[in-house]
Amino acid sequence: MEIIQFNEFVIKLLNNKFGQSFTTSDLSNRHYSFSSTEFDFSFPIALTNSGGESALNSKLTRWLDNASEKIESNGHYLFDVDGNVWQ
């Protein structure tokens, strides 16, 4: 998946999931980062190799659902390639 398509897809998914307006941000050199007024998320660059939109949607939704108990406003959440989340 191209980087532009990846960014657009992740922004749409995060906007829908959190009801926020996300944009790309420059929080890390090894991750793609997305920020809103209340949240910062960083995902590994390797996700662009996850296949199509369906596979990416499944993976990101699963990761975010698994981390939902940890995710709070005004936090930065860094995901590794296995879907583990770090604050």
FENURJO-V946197 format. One record per residue. N is the residue number from 1. RES is the residue in one letter. SS is DSSP state (H for helix, E for strand, - for the rest). OMEGA is omega in whole degrees, 0 to 359 (NA if undefined). D_FIRST is the distance of its C-alpha to the first C-alpha in whole Angstrom. Layout:
N,RES,SS,OMEGA,D_FIRST + N,RES,SS,OMEGA,D_FIRST
This chain:
1,M,-,179,0 + 2,E,-,183,4 + 3,I,H,180,6 + 4,I,H,178,8 + 5,Q,H,179,7 + 6,F,H,181,6 + 7,N,H,180,10 + 8,E,H,180,11 + 9,F,H,182,10 + 10,V,H,178,12 + 11,I,H,179,15 + 12,K,H,180,15 + 13,L,H,180,16 + 14,L,H,177,18 + 15,N,H,181,20 + 16,N,H,184,21 + 17,K,H,186,21 + 18,F,H,179,24 + 19,G,-,181,25 + 20,Q,-,175,24 + 21,S,-,182,23 + 22,F,-,173,20 + 23,T,E,174,19 + 24,T,E,178,17 + 25,S,E,184,19 + 26,D,-,182,20 + 27,L,-,185,21 + 28,S,-,176,20 + 29,N,-,184,19 + 30,R,-,181,17 + 31,H,E,169,15 + 32,Y,E,186,13 + 33,S,E,183,16 + 34,F,E,184,17 + 35,S,E,170,21 + 36,S,-,179,23 + 37,T,-,184,27 + 38,E,-,186,28 + 39,F,E,169,25 + 40,D,E,177,22 + 41,F,E,175,19 + 42,S,E,181,17 + 43,F,E,183,15 + 44,P,E,179,14 + 45,I,H,181,11 + 46,A,H,180,11 + 47,L,H,179,9 + 48,T,H,178,5 + 49,N,H,185,6 + 50,S,-,183,8 + 51,G,-,183,7 + 52,G,-,183,7 + 53,E,H,181,8 + 54,S,H,179,12 + 55,A,H,179,11 + 56,L,H,178,10 + 57,N,H,180,13 + 58,S,H,182,15 + 59,K,H,182,14 + 60,L,H,178,15 + 61,T,H,179,17 + 62,R,H,179,19 + 63,W,H,182,19 + 64,L,H,177,20 + 65,D,H,179,23 + 66,N,H,182,24 + 67,A,-,188,24 + 68,S,-,179,26 + 69,E,-,180,30 + 70,K,-,187,29 + 71,I,-,177,27 + 72,E,-,178,29 + 73,S,-,178,30 + 74,N,-,178,30 + 75,G,E,174,28 + 76,H,E,185,25 + 77,Y,E,183,23 + 78,L,E,179,21 + 79,F,E,174,19 + 80,D,-,185,19 + 81,V,-,178,16 + 82,D,-,180,19 + 83,G,-,175,19 + 84,N,-,182,22 + 85,V,E,179,23 + 86,W,E,178,25 + 87,Q,-,NA,27
